[in-house]
Amino acid sequence: MSDSGFSASQNQASTLHLPPGPWATVLDCLCEHFRAISREQWLDRIARGRVLDSSGTPIPLDFSYKEGLRIHYFREVPDEKPIPVQEKILYADEHLVVADKPHFLPVTPSGEYVEQTLLRRLIRRLDNPSLVPLHRIDRHTAGLVLFSVNPQSRSAYQQLFPTRQIEKFYEAIAPALPGVTFPLVHKSRLVDGEPFFRMQEGPGVSNTETAVEVREKNGDLWRYGLFPVTGKKHQLRVHMTALGASICNDPFYPQVIKDAEDDYANPLKLLAQGVRFIDPVSGVERRFNSEITLAW
């Protein structure tokens, strides 16, 4: 998404650069470009100030069309289904917010989820539209998510992740692997899989690395500690499957469970349990731990 110069559009709205066409108004262009959304819906959104120009100002109904014009619009999902889980703020200061995300709650708006996301909930709770997540975890995964509060210090915190200056600790419950020697390090090359939302291991130089240890044994299920060196999409889920122990209640691995509905009593047994890093602003070592526990 483009930097619009105002925080609300960066964090809550989507951006469209108007395509070439014969339209007289932005309204006409939006109706043609997004045919699944009725003209009445766009009229209503514009009337409520939910469509903005590049400076963040709500547009009028007769706002003239111009090719390449940058428009910000707030996505809305009619009758968005509530997600009956509650996030918890573990830490907050003028630079950083650390939240405990429950299973099934997305971090950011996507698809059918807009208001029912961790980001939008925290923006409302803290009354701060400048919040930006510093990283992501899957909707099915629970645990820690860090947010930048202050645009002035944001880049310093963002750089912790690509430069691997932050240690991340995960926990998972999965089938026992009595024939495997632990601890171990699993490396592989992750590539796009099928369907489009899955990942898979492929040939070539590895681009992912995870250290794995066994923390507790409970019959046919073991509790594993997972320490990702890299942070690819679905990395831990794919690596555990490759070892022969897909994480319990995973709807995507080893096979996609078709038409699976969220089962709040049986979530994916994967938890982003802890992080440790040197704070780039204060220079103090930070260690945060999730208060969520994975039940057998």
Secondary structure as a PSIPRED ss2 file (coil, helix, strand):
# PSIPRED VFORMAT (PSIPRED V4.0)

   1 M C   1.000  0.000  0.000
   2 S C   1.000  0.000  0.000
   3 D C   1.000  0.000  0.000
   4 S C   1.000  0.000  0.000
   5 G C   1.000  0.000  0.000
   6 F C   1.000  0.000  0.000
   7 S H   0.000  1.000  0.000
   8 A H   0.000  1.000  0.000
   9 S H   0.000  1.000  0.000
  10 Q H   0.000  1.000  0.000
  11 N H   0.000  1.000  0.000
  12 Q H   0.000  1.000  0.000
  13 A C   1.000  0.000  0.000
  14 S E   0.000  0.000  1.000
  15 T E   0.000  0.000  1.000
  16 L E   0.000  0.000  1.000
  17 H E   0.000  0.000  1.000
  18 L C   1.000  0.000  0.000
  19 P C   1.000  0.000  0.000
  20 P C   1.000  0.000  0.000
  21 G C   1.000  0.000  0.000
  22 P C   1.000  0.000  0.000
  23 W C   1.000  0.000  0.000
  24 A C   1.000  0.000  0.000
  25 T E   0.000  0.000  1.000
  26 V H   0.000  1.000  0.000
  27 L H   0.000  1.000  0.000
  28 D H   0.000  1.000  0.000
  29 C H   0.000  1.000  0.000
  30 L H   0.000  1.000  0.000
  31 C H   0.000  1.000  0.000
  32 E H   0.000  1.000  0.000
  33 H H   0.000  1.000  0.000
  34 F C   1.000  0.000  0.000
  35 R C   1.000  0.000  0.000
  36 A C   1.000  0.000  0.000
  37 I C   1.000  0.000  0.000
  38 S C   1.000  0.000  0.000
  39 R H   0.000  1.000  0.000
  40 E H   0.000  1.000  0.000
  41 Q H   0.000  1.000  0.000
  42 W H   0.000  1.000  0.000
  43 L H   0.000  1.000  0.000
  44 D H   0.000  1.000  0.000
  45 R H   0.000  1.000  0.000
  46 I H   0.000  1.000  0.000
  47 A H   0.000  1.000  0.000
  48 R C   1.000  0.000  0.000
  49 G C   1.000  0.000  0.000
  50 R C   1.000  0.000  0.000
  51 V E   0.000  0.000  1.000
  52 L E   0.000  0.000  1.000
  53 D C   1.000  0.000  0.000
  54 S C   1.000  0.000  0.000
  55 S C   1.000  0.000  0.000
  56 G C   1.000  0.000  0.000
  57 T C   1.000  0.000  0.000
  58 P E   0.000  0.000  1.000
  59 I C   1.000  0.000  0.000
  60 P C   1.000  0.000  0.000
  61 L C   1.000  0.000  0.000
  62 D C   1.000  0.000  0.000
  63 F C   1.000  0.000  0.000
  64 S E   0.000  0.000  1.000
  65 Y C   1.000  0.000  0.000
  66 K C   1.000  0.000  0.000
  67 E C   1.000  0.000  0.000
  68 G C   1.000  0.000  0.000
  69 L C   1.000  0.000  0.000
  70 R E   0.000  0.000  1.000
  71 I E   0.000  0.000  1.000
  72 H E   0.000  0.000  1.000
  73 Y E   0.000  0.000  1.000
  74 F C   1.000  0.000  0.000
  75 R C   1.000  0.000  0.000
  76 E C   1.000  0.000  0.000
  77 V C   1.000  0.000  0.000
  78 P C   1.000  0.000  0.000
  79 D C   1.000  0.000  0.000
  80 E C   1.000  0.000  0.000
  81 K C   1.000  0.000  0.000
  82 P C   1.000  0.000  0.000
  83 I C   1.000  0.000  0.000
  84 P C   1.000  0.000  0.000
  85 V C   1.000  0.000  0.000
  86 Q C   1.000  0.000  0.000
  87 E C   1.000  0.000  0.000
  88 K E   0.000  0.000  1.000
  89 I E   0.000  0.000  1.000
  90 L E   0.000  0.000  1.000
  91 Y E   0.000  0.000  1.000
  92 A E   0.000  0.000  1.000
  93 D C   1.000  0.000  0.000
  94 E C   1.000  0.000  0.000
  95 H C   1.000  0.000  0.000
  96 L E   0.000  0.000  1.000
  97 V E   0.000  0.000  1.000
  98 V E   0.000  0.000  1.000
  99 A E   0.000  0.000  1.000
 100 D E   0.000  0.000  1.000
 101 K E   0.000  0.000  1.000
 102 P C   1.000  0.000  0.000
 103 H C   1.000  0.000  0.000
 104 F C   1.000  0.000  0.000
 105 L C   1.000  0.000  0.000
 106 P C   1.000  0.000  0.000
 107 V C   1.000  0.000  0.000
 108 T C   1.000  0.000  0.000
 109 P C   1.000  0.000  0.000
 110 S E   0.000  0.000  1.000
 111 G C   1.000  0.000  0.000
 112 E C   1.000  0.000  0.000
 113 Y E   0.000  0.000  1.000
 114 V C   1.000  0.000  0.000
 115 E C   1.000  0.000  0.000
 116 Q C   1.000  0.000  0.000
 117 T C   1.000  0.000  0.000
 118 L H   0.000  1.000  0.000
 119 L H   0.000  1.000  0.000
 120 R H   0.000  1.000  0.000
 121 R H   0.000  1.000  0.000
 122 L H   0.000  1.000  0.000
 123 I H   0.000  1.000  0.000
 124 R H   0.000  1.000  0.000
 125 R H   0.000  1.000  0.000
 126 L H   0.000  1.000  0.000
 127 D C   1.000  0.000  0.000
 128 N C   1.000  0.000  0.000
 129 P C   1.000  0.000  0.000
 130 S C   1.000  0.000  0.000
 131 L C   1.000  0.000  0.000
 132 V E   0.000  0.000  1.000
 133 P E   0.000  0.000  1.000
 134 L C   1.000  0.000  0.000
 135 H C   1.000  0.000  0.000
 136 R C   1.000  0.000  0.000
 137 I C   1.000  0.000  0.000
 138 D C   1.000  0.000  0.000
 139 R C   1.000  0.000  0.000
 140 H C   1.000  0.000  0.000
 141 T C   1.000  0.000  0.000
 142 A E   0.000  0.000  1.000
 143 G E   0.000  0.000  1.000
 144 L E   0.000  0.000  1.000
 145 V E   0.000  0.000  1.000
 146 L E   0.000  0.000  1.000
 147 F E   0.000  0.000  1.000
 148 S E   0.000  0.000  1.000
 149 V C   1.000  0.000  0.000
 150 N C   1.000  0.000  0.000
 151 P C   1.000  0.000  0.000
 152 Q C   1.000  0.000  0.000
 153 S C   1.000  0.000  0.000
 154 R H   0.000  1.000  0.000
 155 S H   0.000  1.000  0.000
 156 A H   0.000  1.000  0.000
 157 Y H   0.000  1.000  0.000
 158 Q H   0.000  1.000  0.000
 159 Q C   1.000  0.000  0.000
 160 L C   1.000  0.000  0.000
 161 F C   1.000  0.000  0.000
 162 P C   1.000  0.000  0.000
 163 T C   1.000  0.000  0.000
 164 R C   1.000  0.000  0.000
 165 Q C   1.000  0.000  0.000
 166 I E   0.000  0.000  1.000
 167 E E   0.000  0.000  1.000
 168 K E   0.000  0.000  1.000
 169 F E   0.000  0.000  1.000
 170 Y E   0.000  0.000  1.000
 171 E E   0.000  0.000  1.000
 172 A E   0.000  0.000  1.000
 173 I E   0.000  0.000  1.000
 174 A E   0.000  0.000  1.000
 175 P E   0.000  0.000  1.000
 176 A C   1.000  0.000  0.000
 177 L C   1.000  0.000  0.000
 178 P C   1.000  0.000  0.000
 179 G C   1.000  0.000  0.000
 180 V C   1.000  0.000  0.000
 181 T C   1.000  0.000  0.000
 182 F C   1.000  0.000  0.000
 183 P C   1.000  0.000  0.000
 184 L E   0.000  0.000  1.000
 185 V E   0.000  0.000  1.000
 186 H E   0.000  0.000  1.000
 187 K E   0.000  0.000  1.000
 188 S E   0.000  0.000  1.000
 189 R E   0.000  0.000  1.000
 190 L E   0.000  0.000  1.000
 191 V E   0.000  0.000  1.000
 192 D E   0.000  0.000  1.000
 193 G C   1.000  0.000  0.000
 194 E C   1.000  0.000  0.000
 195 P C   1.000  0.000  0.000
 196 F C   1.000  0.000  0.000
 197 F C   1.000  0.000  0.000
 198 R C   1.000  0.000  0.000
 199 M E   0.000  0.000  1.000
 200 Q E   0.000  0.000  1.000
 201 E E   0.000  0.000  1.000
 202 G E   0.000  0.000  1.000
 203 P C   1.000  0.000  0.000
 204 G C   1.000  0.000  0.000
 205 V C   1.000  0.000  0.000
 206 S C   1.000  0.000  0.000
 207 N C   1.000  0.000  0.000
 208 T E   0.000  0.000  1.000
 209 E E   0.000  0.000  1.000
 210 T E   0.000  0.000  1.000
 211 A E   0.000  0.000  1.000
 212 V E   0.000  0.000  1.000
 213 E E   0.000  0.000  1.000
 214 V E   0.000  0.000  1.000
 215 R E   0.000  0.000  1.000
 216 E E   0.000  0.000  1.000
 217 K E   0.000  0.000  1.000
 218 N E   0.000  0.000  1.000
 219 G C   1.000  0.000  0.000
 220 D C   1.000  0.000  0.000
 221 L E   0.000  0.000  1.000
 222 W E   0.000  0.000  1.000
 223 R E   0.000  0.000  1.000
 224 Y E   0.000  0.000  1.000
 225 G E   0.000  0.000  1.000
 226 L E   0.000  0.000  1.000
 227 F E   0.000  0.000  1.000
 228 P E   0.000  0.000  1.000
 229 V C   1.000  0.000  0.000
 230 T C   1.000  0.000  0.000
 231 G C   1.000  0.000  0.000
 232 K C   1.000  0.000  0.000
 233 K C   1.000  0.000  0.000
 234 H C   1.000  0.000  0.000
 235 Q H   0.000  1.000  0.000
 236 L H   0.000  1.000  0.000
 237 R H   0.000  1.000  0.000
 238 V H   0.000  1.000  0.000
 239 H H   0.000  1.000  0.000
 240 M H   0.000  1.000  0.000
 241 T H   0.000  1.000  0.000
 242 A H   0.000  1.000  0.000
 243 L H   0.000  1.000  0.000
 244 G C   1.000  0.000  0.000
 245 A C   1.000  0.000  0.000
 246 S C   1.000  0.000  0.000
 247 I C   1.000  0.000  0.000
 248 C C   1.000  0.000  0.000
 249 N C   1.000  0.000  0.000
 250 D C   1.000  0.000  0.000
 251 P C   1.000  0.000  0.000
 252 F C   1.000  0.000  0.000
 253 Y C   1.000  0.000  0.000
 254 P C   1.000  0.000  0.000
 255 Q C   1.000  0.000  0.000
 256 V C   1.000  0.000  0.000
 257 I C   1.000  0.000  0.000
 258 K C   1.000  0.000  0.000
 259 D C   1.000  0.000  0.000
 260 A C   1.000  0.000  0.000
 261 E C   1.000  0.000  0.000
 262 D C   1.000  0.000  0.000
 263 D C   1.000  0.000  0.000
 264 Y C   1.000  0.000  0.000
 265 A C   1.000  0.000  0.000
 266 N C   1.000  0.000  0.000
 267 P C   1.000  0.000  0.000
 268 L C   1.000  0.000  0.000
 269 K C   1.000  0.000  0.000
 270 L E   0.000  0.000  1.000
 271 L E   0.000  0.000  1.000
 272 A E   0.000  0.000  1.000
 273 Q E   0.000  0.000  1.000
 274 G E   0.000  0.000  1.000
 275 V E   0.000  0.000  1.000
 276 R E   0.000  0.000  1.000
 277 F E   0.000  0.000  1.000
 278 I E   0.000  0.000  1.000
 279 D C   1.000  0.000  0.000
 280 P C   1.000  0.000  0.000
 281 V C   1.000  0.000  0.000
 282 S C   1.000  0.000  0.000
 283 G C   1.000  0.000  0.000
 284 V C   1.000  0.000  0.000
 285 E E   0.000  0.000  1.000
 286 R E   0.000  0.000  1.000
 287 R E   0.000  0.000  1.000
 288 F E   0.000  0.000  1.000
 289 N E   0.000  0.000  1.000
 290 S C   1.000  0.000  0.000
 291 E C   1.000  0.000  0.000
 292 I C   1.000  0.000  0.000
 293 T C   1.000  0.000  0.000
 294 L C   1.000  0.000  0.000
 295 A C   1.000  0.000  0.000
 296 W C   1.000  0.000  0.000
